[in-house]
C-alpha cells in the first residue's frame, strides 16, 4: 500500500483524470487513472472490459493492480495519451458538470477513443451506435473481438504513457487550488445534474437521513501545555448544527474520556469536526488542536455490504487511508464486529505543536423499505 499512497500523492493524481475534481477516491486499474466518485459512476457503466474500477480506500489492491497504475505513470501521463488529439472545441467536464456531460466526454474518451492519436485507435466506433449495440455484451458475438481490441489498445496506451512520462512534468492541467471540494460521496452518484429532475426532488435528497452515528471520544495523548504546567482538556464534537462536549479532565495531558455522543447523519454527509480545548475559569478556553473525520469511507463501506452484516463474525470491510490530506496517524480499518459497523481512528491534532486524539465510530444505517 506504500506504493499506492505514493501514487496518490503525485500532484496529477490529486485531481480526477476526467473532470479535475480534487481528492479522487476511485481508480480505473485497467486504464491507469484516478477518478472522482461522480466519474466513477460513468466508468462503472462502461463495463469492466473497458474500465475496471476499485475504491482507493475501501478495497484490497493486488500487486498487479498497483503495478499497472505505476506503469501508466499517473493521470497526467494517461491523459497525454487519451487526450492527445482532443479537438479545440471539446471541453473537459468541470467538477460540477452534469451526469450527461460526464457520460458524453468519458465515453468519447475511453469507449470510442476519439481523442487518441489515429494510429492508436481501435477500429472506428461511431457515436451514433446502431440499435444492435444496445444488446447485452454477453449476447453480442462481436463483443469478444471488441474486447480484445480494447485490451490490446490499452497495452499500447500503457507503453506510450511510460514514454510520455519521461518527457513531461508531473503537474496536471490547471492548478489544484483553483478547484473547490467536490460534492460529498453519498450525494454524488447520478444525482448531480440530470435536467429532467426537479429542484424539489434535489431538496428532498439533501434532507434524506442516512443513519445514526455514535462517536466515542476515548483519550488524548501528549497534549500541549496551556496553563502553567499542564492543561484541563475537553473535546468539542460537532456535526452540522449538532455540538456536544466531553467533561473536563483537570491537570492531565493524557486524559481518558470514553464518552459517547450520537448524531443523525443526513445526505450528503458532512465531516465530523473535533477540537480539543483547555478549560479556563477566568478567560476564553484555549485551543489545543483540531481534527476532522471524513464519514464517506465508513458510509460507503456500509452501503457496499448492506444486508450482509449478519453473516460476518469479525470482518474488515473497508479502510480510510492515512495520507497527507488528512491527519490520520495510521490507516483506519472499518470492520463489522458481531453485526456492528465500527471504525477506530487515531488523529495527530492539527494547528498545534503536538498531541493525538483517539476515538471510535459506530454506524447504524437506515435501511430502505
Phi, psi and omega in degrees: 000343178297322179294320179295317178299320179297319177298317182295336181275352175296139182305319183290333181274359177271002175233143177303135182295336187255329182230356176071018173294141182287160176056060178299136184250004181227163177218146169262105184283348177272332178264324178098033181230154174261135187225160179278175183294323181293317179288332176304320180302320180288317179301320180299321181287342177294332183100149184295339179289344176251311183222115176263112187255139177223154178283139177291324187260334195252354185236149175285131179262140174278160177300324181296319179297317179295320180297322178297315180297320178295318183297320179294319174102358178118173184299320182296318180293317180295318180292332178294343178259307184290340179241023184301318185244039180290128182297153182295336181269003178258126180247139175295147176295151177274168178303335181257016182295156179287165179296327179294317179297316181298313183300315181299313183292314185293321178293320178295325184286313187255319183282308180273339178055044181292335188261002175285160170300141185307325183285350178260347184288146172285176183305142190314130175238118186280144175291333176269084187289148178288164182297333181292339182289348179276353178290151178303142183303323183295340181260357184261112184301332182282349185296324182296314179293326178295320179296317178299320180299317180296314182294318178297319180294324180296325175301319178295320180296317178300315179298315180293327179295322179300314182290323181291331180297329181286341186250012180215160177282177183266000183282125181285165177300132180082167182262138181301322184286353180279352186248134176279163183299142181287166181299154182295157187304309188291338181265352187284265177040235183257010189280332192277088163111018172283116193298336183284348182272140184278160178293332180293323178290329177295319179295324180296322180296321182295331182271354182296137178268129180270329182163187178250140180241127172257123178250123176250115175276114188269298184200165170244154180225138174051045179290162184281157176275127179241344175255204184294309181235347184210202177213164176241079191279150167214166183240133172261127182242124184230139169225111184059236179269359181269123182225136176227160179228142173283173173286162178274132174254111187286138173047061182208124178265357176229060188288152174241125181250304185051049180251140185252142178223146183242137180229142171271125186255122180265177180246120007280151180288143176257163176287151171272124183255133181235141174216131178266133180237155169261121183285129176238142182278319189251003179213175180296144179293139182269139177288141178238018177124158182229163175204162182217132182258122172276116183277349185301315178301319181294313184291319179296319178299319179295318181293323181292335183245019182301135179087356182248359188297326181296336182279346183269137167274288172222116188215134174279127182243357180184181183201140171255114186284140173282118179226178178291348181275348177228179182247028176295137176281327178211164178304141181253114181280144175251123188230155168253120181236112182053044176082002181251132181273119186230154176213123176261136186226137171235120181255146161270119185297141181261164178060035180201160184292321182201174176126144178232153178226127180250134179212169175224152179240147168230136185243130176241100182288153172267113184280136177292145181293000000 
